[in-house]
Structures are given as C-alpha cells and as structure tokens.
Amino acid sequence: MARHLESILWLWAATLSRRSAKGWEVADLVAQGLSYDAAATRLGISQSAVSQRAAAAGLVEEQRARELAEATLACFLEETP
C-alpha cells in the first residue's frame, strides 16, 4: 500500500512539474473558487483560453491524483496498527 501511495504522489508531482506559469495562474484562480468564466475575466482572456490552459495544466489530473492519494492514505492508515 505504501508503494501505491508513493507512486500516486510521484505521478501527481510530475503533473505539477510540467505546469507552465500561465497554467499556474488558472490553477490558482480555480483553487480560490473562481469559475472558468470568472478566471477569464480576471485574466483578460476568453473562457476558451482558460479551458485550454486548464487542460494543458492538468487540472483534472491533479484533482484525481489528490482524491486518489487521500483515499489511499486513508486505507493505509486504517491498515497500520
């Protein structure tokens, strides 16, 4: 189980390490709770451009990795005496 968790964290880190500065701008705004439309307005770009940046930045992949890491860690902690 520990190796699975380590693998998840490595893959998550790889996703984040490939993120561009523009991708981080979008990711940070979305993490603050802004919609893609609101992020577009804040950045002065189209909603389509925000969607493209979010896809290139791996926002969905990051969220899935986070959820998987949390679930795996919870299972690991339940197994640990």
Contacts in CASP RR format, 6 or more apart in sequence:
PFRMAT RR
TARGET T0000
AUTHOR 0000-0000-0000
METHOD contacts of the structure
MODEL  1
MARHLESILWLWAATLSRRSAKGWEVADLVAQGLSYDAAATRLGISQSAV
SQRAAAAGLVEEQRARELAEATLACFLEETP
1 72 0 8 1.000
1 75 0 8 1.000
1 76 0 8 1.000
1 79 0 8 1.000
2 76 0 8 1.000
4 72 0 8 1.000
5 69 0 8 1.000
5 72 0 8 1.000
5 73 0 8 1.000
5 76 0 8 1.000
8 65 0 8 1.000
8 68 0 8 1.000
8 69 0 8 1.000
8 72 0 8 1.000
9 69 0 8 1.000
11 65 0 8 1.000
12 62 0 8 1.000
12 65 0 8 1.000
12 66 0 8 1.000
12 69 0 8 1.000
15 58 0 8 1.000
15 61 0 8 1.000
15 62 0 8 1.000
15 65 0 8 1.000
16 62 0 8 1.000
19 27 0 8 1.000
19 57 0 8 1.000
19 58 0 8 1.000
20 53 0 8 1.000
20 56 0 8 1.000
20 57 0 8 1.000
22 53 0 8 1.000
22 57 0 8 1.000
23 53 0 8 1.000
23 54 0 8 1.000
23 56 0 8 1.000
23 57 0 8 1.000
24 57 0 8 1.000
25 43 0 8 1.000
25 53 0 8 1.000
26 39 0 8 1.000
26 43 0 8 1.000
26 50 0 8 1.000
26 53 0 8 1.000
26 54 0 8 1.000
26 57 0 8 1.000
26 59 0 8 1.000
27 54 0 8 1.000
27 57 0 8 1.000
27 59 0 8 1.000
27 62 0 8 1.000
29 38 0 8 1.000
29 39 0 8 1.000
29 42 0 8 1.000
29 43 0 8 1.000
30 36 0 8 1.000
30 39 0 8 1.000
30 54 0 8 1.000
30 59 0 8 1.000
34 42 0 8 1.000
36 47 0 8 1.000
36 50 0 8 1.000
36 51 0 8 1.000
36 54 0 8 1.000
37 47 0 8 1.000
37 50 0 8 1.000
39 50 0 8 1.000
40 46 0 8 1.000
40 47 0 8 1.000
40 49 0 8 1.000
40 50 0 8 1.000
43 49 0 8 1.000
43 50 0 8 1.000
54 60 0 8 1.000
END
